[in-house]
Amino acid sequence: MVPGRVAGAAIAALVASSAGVGGGAGECFRMRAEGRFAPPSALVPSDAVTYDMDLVPAAAFIEVEQKSDANGTRVRVRVRDVQPGHAYGAHVHTAPCGPRPEDAGPRYQHVLDPDRVDPANEVWLDFTADARGEGTASAHHGWGFRPGEARSVVVHGAPGGAGERVACFSVPFGPQPRG
């Protein structure tokens, strides 16, 4: 782990919890991670990286929550201090953030199908920032993440299935408990 990322990882570790991920009835996995965006060239690296300072300024805030149980997975994203009135897209991606937008890999898909863009098979978190630069989105699916294959949330400069990657947040997603 990069030394500057220790604080961000510690926050995520403190708020991530799982109850018997091995899977009895009523068990669930809960995770909450938060961060402040910094450019890839920042002196102190961050798990939240901005690639477009106009749309996602340095020090803008992001929070990601996951709740997974036998009924599926809910992911919620909340941002603050982004460009007011702008419509964003966000998706769960397969790799952690890096200095380049493409480092986060492709969008996570429940059933791998690189030729198809499908909100039922991916986690889509489109939102429009309000007048204060705050936005929230959530998605629920009847499926969970494969262990180690959901690693970040990428914020795109437009809603929908594609668009320029303007920011990224590395997130410790967990699997869905078996029921």
BADO-783586 format. One line per 3 residues: number of its first residue (from 0); their letters; for each residue x, y, z of N, C-alpha, C. Coordinates in nm, 2 decimals, m for minus. Layout:
NUM) a) X,Y,Z,X,Y,Z,X,Y,Z | ...
This chain:
0) mvp) 0.08,m0.12,0.00,0.00,0.00,0.00,0.09,0.12,0.00 | 0.05,0.22,m0.08,0.13,0.35,m0.09,0.11,0.42,0.05 | 0.22,0.47,0.11,0.21,0.53,0.24,0.10,0.64,0.25
3) grv) 0.09,0.72,0.15,m0.01,0.83,0.16,m0.16,0.78,0.16 | m0.17,0.65,0.12,m0.31,0.59,0.11,m0.35,0.53,0.24 | m0.26,0.52,0.34,m0.29,0.46,0.47,m0.41,0.52,0.53
6) aga) m0.42,0.65,0.54,m0.54,0.71,0.61,m0.67,0.68,0.54 | m0.68,0.68,0.41,m0.80,0.65,0.33,m0.84,0.50,0.36 | m0.74,0.41,0.35,m0.77,0.27,0.38,m0.81,0.25,0.52
9) aia) m0.75,0.32,0.62,m0.79,0.31,0.75,m0.94,0.35,0.77 | m0.98,0.46,0.71,m1.12,0.50,0.72,m1.21,0.39,0.67 | m1.18,0.34,0.55,m1.26,0.23,0.49,m1.26,0.11,0.58
12) alv) m1.15,0.07,0.63,m1.14,m0.05,0.72,m1.22,m0.03,0.84 | m1.22,0.09,0.90,m1.30,0.11,1.02,m1.45,0.11,1.00 | m1.49,0.15,0.88,m1.64,0.15,0.86,m1.69,0.03,0.78
15) ass) m1.60,m0.06,0.73,m1.64,m0.18,0.66,m1.66,m0.28,0.77 | m1.77,m0.36,0.75,m1.80,m0.47,0.85,m1.87,m0.58,0.77 | m1.85,m0.70,0.82,m1.92,m0.81,0.77,m1.97,m0.90,0.88
18) agv) m2.08,m0.96,0.87,m2.14,m1.05,0.97,m2.15,m1.18,0.91 | m2.06,m1.27,0.94,m2.07,m1.41,0.89,m2.08,m1.42,0.74 | m1.99,m1.37,0.67,m2.00,m1.37,0.52,m2.01,m1.52,0.47
21) ggg) m1.99,m1.61,0.55,m2.00,m1.75,0.51,m2.14,m1.79,0.48 | m2.24,m1.72,0.54,m2.37,m1.73,0.49,m2.49,m1.80,0.56 | m2.53,m1.76,0.67,m2.65,m1.81,0.73,m2.76,m1.71,0.70
24) age) m2.88,m1.75,0.73,m3.00,m1.66,0.71,m2.98,m1.54,0.79 | m3.02,m1.43,0.73,m3.01,m1.30,0.80,m2.88,m1.23,0.80 | m2.77,m1.30,0.75,m2.64,m1.24,0.75,m2.63,m1.14,0.64
27) cfr) m2.54,m1.04,0.66,m2.52,m0.94,0.55,m2.38,m0.89,0.56 | m2.34,m0.83,0.45,m2.21,m0.75,0.44,m2.25,m0.61,0.43 | m2.18,m0.52,0.51,m2.20,m0.38,0.50,m2.07,m0.31,0.49
30) mra) m2.06,m0.21,0.40,m1.93,m0.14,0.38,m1.97,0.01,0.36 | m1.89,0.09,0.42,m1.90,0.24,0.39,m1.76,0.29,0.38 | m1.73,0.36,0.27,m1.60,0.42,0.25,m1.62,0.56,0.21
33) egr) m1.53,0.65,0.25,m1.54,0.79,0.21,m1.40,0.84,0.18 | m1.40,0.95,0.09,m1.27,1.00,0.06,m1.28,1.14,0.00 | m1.17,1.21,m0.01,m1.16,1.34,m0.07,m1.08,1.32,m0.20
36) fap) m1.13,1.38,m0.31,m1.06,1.37,m0.44,m0.93,1.45,m0.44 | m0.83,1.39,m0.51,m0.70,1.46,m0.53,m0.65,1.42,m0.67 | m0.58,1.51,m0.73,m0.53,1.48,m0.87,m0.43,1.36,m0.85
39) psa) m0.40,1.29,m0.96,m0.31,1.18,m0.96,m0.17,1.23,m0.92 | m0.13,1.35,m0.94,0.00,1.40,m0.91,0.01,1.46,m0.77 | m0.09,1.45,m0.69,m0.09,1.50,m0.55,0.03,1.45,m0.47
42) lvp) 0.08,1.54,m0.39,0.20,1.50,m0.30,0.16,1.39,m0.21 | 0.03,1.39,m0.16,m0.02,1.29,m0.07,m0.13,1.21,m0.16 | m0.10,1.09,m0.20,m0.20,1.02,m0.29,m0.33,0.99,m0.21
45) sda) m0.43,0.98,m0.29,m0.56,0.95,m0.23,m0.63,0.83,m0.30 | m0.72,0.76,m0.23,m0.79,0.65,m0.30,m0.90,0.71,m0.39 | m0.92,0.84,m0.38,m1.02,0.91,m0.46,m0.94,1.01,m0.55
48) vty) m0.94,0.98,m0.68,m0.86,1.05,m0.78,m0.95,1.13,m0.88 | m0.92,1.26,m0.90,m0.99,1.33,m1.00,m0.90,1.35,m1.12 | m0.97,1.33,m1.24,m0.90,1.35,m1.36,m0.94,1.48,m1.43
51) dmd) m1.05,1.54,m1.38,m1.11,1.66,m1.44,m1.15,1.76,m1.33 | m1.06,1.85,m1.30,m1.07,1.94,m1.19,m1.19,2.04,m1.20 | m1.24,2.06,m1.32,m1.36,2.14,m1.34,m1.49,2.07,m1.30
54) lvp) m1.50,1.94,m1.33,m1.62,1.87,m1.29,m1.61,1.81,m1.15 | m1.49,1.76,m1.11,m1.47,1.71,m0.97,m1.34,1.77,m0.92 | m1.36,1.89,m0.85,m1.24,1.96,m0.80,m1.17,1.88,m0.69
57) aaa) m1.04,1.91,m0.67,m0.97,1.86,m0.56,m1.04,1.89,m0.43 | m1.04,1.80,m0.34,m1.11,1.81,m0.21,m1.26,1.79,m0.21 | m1.32,1.76,m0.33,m1.46,1.72,m0.34,m1.47,1.59,m0.26
60) fie) m1.59,1.56,m0.21,m1.61,1.45,m0.12,m1.69,1.34,m0.19 | m1.66,1.21,m0.16,m1.74,1.10,m0.21,m1.75,1.00,m0.09 | m1.87,0.94,m0.09,m1.90,0.83,0.01,m1.97,0.72,m0.07
63) veq) m1.93,0.60,m0.05,m1.99,0.48,m0.11,m2.03,0.38,m0.01 | m2.15,0.33,m0.02,m2.20,0.23,0.08,m2.25,0.11,0.00 | m2.22,0.00,0.06,m2.27,m0.13,0.01,m2.34,m0.21,0.12
66) ksd) m2.46,m0.27,0.08,m2.52,m0.36,0.17,m2.56,m0.48,0.09 | m2.51,m0.60,0.13,m2.54,m0.72,0.05,m2.59,m0.82,0.15 | m2.70,m0.89,0.11,m2.75,m1.00,0.19,m2.81,m1.10,0.09
69) ang) m2.88,m1.20,0.14,m2.93,m1.31,0.06,m3.03,m1.25,m0.05 | m3.08,m1.13,m0.03,m3.17,m1.08,m0.13,m3.10,m1.00,m0.24 | m2.97,m0.97,m0.23,m2.90,m0.90,m0.33,m2.81,m0.79,m0.27
72) trv) m2.78,m0.70,m0.36,m2.68,m0.59,m0.32,m2.73,m0.46,m0.35 | m2.72,m0.36,m0.26,m2.75,m0.22,m0.28,m2.62,m0.14,m0.27 | m2.60,m0.06,m0.37,m2.48,0.03,m0.37,m2.54,0.17,m0.37
75) rvr) m2.48,0.26,m0.29,m2.52,0.40,m0.29,m2.40,0.49,m0.30 | m2.40,0.59,m0.38,m2.29,0.69,m0.39,m2.35,0.83,m0.35 | m2.27,0.90,m0.28,m2.30,1.04,m0.24,m2.18,1.13,m0.27
78) vrd) m2.19,1.24,m0.33,m2.08,1.33,m0.36,m2.12,1.47,m0.31 | m2.02,1.55,m0.28,m2.03,1.69,m0.24,m1.92,1.77,m0.31 | m1.95,1.90,m0.34,m1.86,1.99,m0.39,m1.81,1.97,m0.53
81) vqp) m1.90,1.90,m0.61,m1.88,1.88,m0.75,m1.95,1.99,m0.83 | m1.94,2.00,m0.96,m1.99,2.11,m1.04,m2.15,2.11,m1.03 | m2.20,2.22,m0.97,m2.35,2.23,m0.96,m2.42,2.22,m1.09
84) gha) m2.53,2.14,m1.09,m2.62,2.13,m1.21,m2.57,2.04,m1.31 | m2.45,1.98,m1.29,m2.40,1.89,m1.39,m2.46,1.74,m1.37 | m2.49,1.68,m1.48,m2.54,1.54,m1.48,m2.42,1.44,m1.50
87) yga) m2.40,1.35,m1.40,m2.29,1.26,m1.40,m2.34,1.11,m1.41 | m2.26,1.03,m1.46,m2.28,0.88,m1.45,m2.18,0.83,m1.36 | m2.21,0.71,m1.30,m2.11,0.64,m1.21,m2.14,0.50,m1.22
90) hvh) m2.03,0.42,m1.22,m2.05,0.27,m1.23,m1.94,0.21,m1.14 | m1.97,0.08,m1.10,m1.87,0.00,m1.03,m1.78,m0.05,m1.14 | m1.65,m0.05,m1.12,m1.55,m0.10,m1.21,m1.47,m0.21,m1.15
93) tap) m1.39,m0.28,m1.23,m1.32,m0.40,m1.19,m1.18,m0.39,m1.12 | m1.12,m0.27,m1.14,m0.98,m0.26,m1.09,m0.98,m0.13,m1.00 | m0.88,m0.12,m0.91,m0.87,0.00,m0.84,m0.82,0.12,m0.92
96) cgp) m0.84,0.24,m0.87,m0.81,0.36,m0.95,m0.65,0.37,m0.96 | m0.61,0.45,m1.06,m0.47,0.47,m1.08,m0.45,0.61,m1.13 | m0.33,0.64,m1.18,m0.30,0.77,m1.23,m0.37,0.80,m1.36
99) rpe) m0.41,0.70,m1.43,m0.48,0.72,m1.56,m0.62,0.67,m1.55 | m0.72,0.74,m1.61,m0.86,0.70,m1.60,m0.88,0.55,m1.63 | m0.82,0.50,m1.73,m0.84,0.37,m1.78,m0.79,0.26,m1.68
102) dag) m0.71,0.30,m1.58,m0.66,0.20,m1.48,m0.76,0.13,m1.41 | m0.88,0.18,m1.40,m0.99,0.12,m1.32,m1.06,0.00,m1.40 | m1.01,m0.02,m1.52,m1.06,m0.14,m1.60,m1.20,m0.12,m1.64
105) pry) m1.27,m0.22,m1.69,m1.40,m0.21,m1.74,m1.51,m0.21,m1.63 | m1.63,m0.18,m1.67,m1.74,m0.18,m1.57,m1.76,m0.32,m1.52 | m1.79,m0.34,m1.39,m1.82,m0.47,m1.34,m1.95,m0.52,m1.40
108) qhv) m1.95,m0.64,m1.45,m2.08,m0.70,m1.50,m2.10,m0.83,m1.42 | m2.23,m0.85,m1.39,m2.27,m0.97,m1.32,m2.25,m1.09,m1.41 | m2.29,m1.08,m1.53,m2.27,m1.19,m1.63,m2.18,m1.12,m1.73
111) ldp) m2.05,m1.17,m1.75,m1.96,m1.11,m1.84,m2.00,m1.11,m1.98 | m2.02,m0.99,m2.04,m2.06,m0.97,m2.18,m2.00,m0.84,m2.23 | m1.88,m0.84,m2.27,m1.81,m0.71,m2.31,m1.88,m0.64,m2.43
114) drv) m1.96,m0.71,m2.50,m2.03,m0.65,m2.62,m2.16,m0.58,m2.58 | m2.21,m0.59,m2.46,m2.34,m0.54,m2.42,m2.33,m0.45,m2.30 | m2.40,m0.33,m2.32,m2.41,m0.24,m2.21,m2.55,m0.26,m2.15
117) dpa) m2.57,m0.29,m2.02,m2.70,m0.33,m1.97,m2.71,m0.29,m1.82 | m2.79,m0.19,m1.79,m2.80,m0.15,m1.65,m2.85,m0.26,m1.55 | m2.92,m0.36,m1.60,m2.96,m0.48,m1.52,m2.84,m0.57,m1.49
120) nev) m2.73,m0.56,m1.57,m2.62,m0.65,m1.55,m2.50,m0.57,m1.49 | m2.51,m0.44,m1.47,m2.41,m0.36,m1.42,m2.47,m0.27,m1.31 | m2.38,m0.20,m1.23,m2.43,m0.10,m1.13,m2.42,0.04,m1.19
123) wld) m2.53,0.10,m1.22,m2.54,0.23,m1.28,m2.59,0.33,m1.17 | m2.51,0.43,m1.15,m2.54,0.53,m1.04,m2.54,0.67,m1.10 | m2.64,0.70,m1.19,m2.65,0.83,m1.25,m2.71,0.93,m1.15
126) fta) m2.66,1.06,m1.15,m2.71,1.16,m1.06,m2.68,1.30,m1.13 | m2.76,1.40,m1.08,m2.73,1.54,m1.12,m2.70,1.61,m0.99 | m2.59,1.69,m0.99,m2.55,1.76,m0.87,m2.65,1.88,m0.86
129) dar) m2.69,1.91,m0.73,m2.79,2.02,m0.71,m2.71,2.15,m0.71 | m2.78,2.25,m0.67,m2.72,2.39,m0.67,m2.60,2.40,m0.57 | m2.59,2.31,m0.47,m2.47,2.31,m0.38,m2.36,2.22,m0.42
132) geg) m2.38,2.15,m0.54,m2.28,2.06,m0.58,m2.29,1.92,m0.51 | m2.41,1.88,m0.47,m2.43,1.76,m0.40,m2.51,1.67,m0.49 | m2.48,1.54,m0.49,m2.56,1.44,m0.56,m2.56,1.30,m0.50
135) tas) m2.67,1.23,m0.52,m2.68,1.09,m0.46,m2.75,1.00,m0.56 | m2.70,0.88,m0.56,m2.77,0.78,m0.65,m2.75,0.64,m0.58 | m2.85,0.55,m0.60,m2.84,0.42,m0.55,m2.89,0.32,m0.65
138) ahh) m2.85,0.19,m0.64,m2.89,0.09,m0.73,m2.90,m0.04,m0.65 | m3.00,m0.12,m0.68,m3.02,m0.25,m0.61,m3.03,m0.36,m0.72 | m2.96,m0.47,m0.70,m2.97,m0.58,m0.78,m2.99,m0.71,m0.70
141) gwg) m3.05,m0.81,m0.76,m3.07,m0.94,m0.69,m2.95,m1.02,m0.69 | m2.83,m0.97,m0.73,m2.71,m1.05,m0.73,m2.60,m0.97,m0.65 | m2.49,m1.04,m0.63,m2.38,m0.98,m0.55,m2.26,m0.98,m0.63
144) frp) m2.15,m0.92,m0.58,m2.02,m0.91,m0.64,m1.94,m1.04,m0.62 | m1.87,m1.08,m0.73,m1.78,m1.19,m0.71,m1.66,m1.14,m0.63 | m1.61,m1.22,m0.54,m1.50,m1.18,m0.45,m1.38,m1.12,m0.53
147) gea) m1.34,m1.00,m0.50,m1.22,m0.94,m0.56,m1.24,m0.88,m0.70 | m1.36,m0.88,m0.75,m1.38,m0.84,m0.89,m1.44,m0.70,m0.90 | m1.49,m0.64,m0.79,m1.55,m0.51,m0.79,m1.46,m0.43,m0.70
150) rsv) m1.39,m0.33,m0.76,m1.28,m0.26,m0.69,m1.29,m0.11,m0.68 | m1.38,m0.05,m0.76,m1.38,0.10,m0.76,m1.52,0.15,m0.81 | m1.54,0.28,m0.79,m1.65,0.35,m0.85,m1.59,0.46,m0.94
153) vvh) m1.62,0.45,m1.07,m1.58,0.55,m1.16,m1.69,0.65,m1.19 | m1.66,0.78,m1.18,m1.75,0.89,m1.21,m1.72,0.93,m1.35 | m1.83,0.94,m1.43,m1.82,0.98,m1.57,m1.88,1.12,m1.59
156) gap) m1.84,1.19,m1.69,m1.88,1.32,m1.71,m2.02,1.33,m1.77 | m2.09,1.22,m1.80,m2.22,1.22,m1.85,m2.29,1.10,m1.80 | m2.42,1.10,m1.78,m2.50,0.98,m1.74,m2.51,0.88,m1.85
159) gga) m2.55,0.76,m1.81,m2.57,0.65,m1.91,m2.46,0.55,m1.91 | m2.45,0.48,m2.03,m2.36,0.37,m2.04,m2.21,0.40,m2.06 | m2.18,0.52,m2.10,m2.04,0.55,m2.13,m2.02,0.70,m2.11
162) ger) m1.90,0.74,m2.13,m1.86,0.88,m2.11,m1.72,0.90,m2.05 | m1.67,1.01,m2.07,m1.53,1.04,m2.02,m1.52,1.01,m1.87 | m1.42,0.94,m1.83,m1.39,0.91,m1.68,m1.33,1.04,m1.62
165) vac) m1.41,1.10,m1.53,m1.36,1.23,m1.47,m1.31,1.21,m1.33 | m1.34,1.10,m1.26,m1.29,1.07,m1.13,m1.31,0.92,m1.10 | m1.24,0.88,m0.99,m1.24,0.74,m0.95,m1.22,0.72,m0.80
168) fsv) m1.28,0.63,m0.74,m1.27,0.60,m0.60,m1.25,0.45,m0.58 | m1.13,0.41,m0.53,m1.11,0.27,m0.49,m1.19,0.23,m0.37 | m1.26,0.12,m0.38,m1.36,0.09,m0.27,m1.34,m0.06,m0.24
171) pfg) m1.35,m0.09,m0.11,m1.34,m0.23,m0.07,m1.47,m0.31,m0.07 | m1.53,m0.33,m0.19,m1.65,m0.40,m0.20,m1.64,m0.54,m0.15 | m1.75,m0.60,m0.10,m1.74,m0.74,m0.05,m1.85,m0.82,m0.13
174) pqp) m1.84,m0.95,m0.11,m1.93,m1.04,m0.17,m2.07,m1.05,m0.10 | m2.16,m1.11,m0.18,m2.29,m1.13,m0.12,m2.29,m1.26,m0.04 | m2.34,m1.25,0.09,m2.35,m1.37,0.17,m2.45,m1.47,0.11
177) rg) m2.42,m1.59,0.13,m2.51,m1.70,0.08,m2.62,m1.71,0.18 | m2.74,m1.73,0.13,m2.86,m1.74,0.22,m2.91,m1.88,0.23
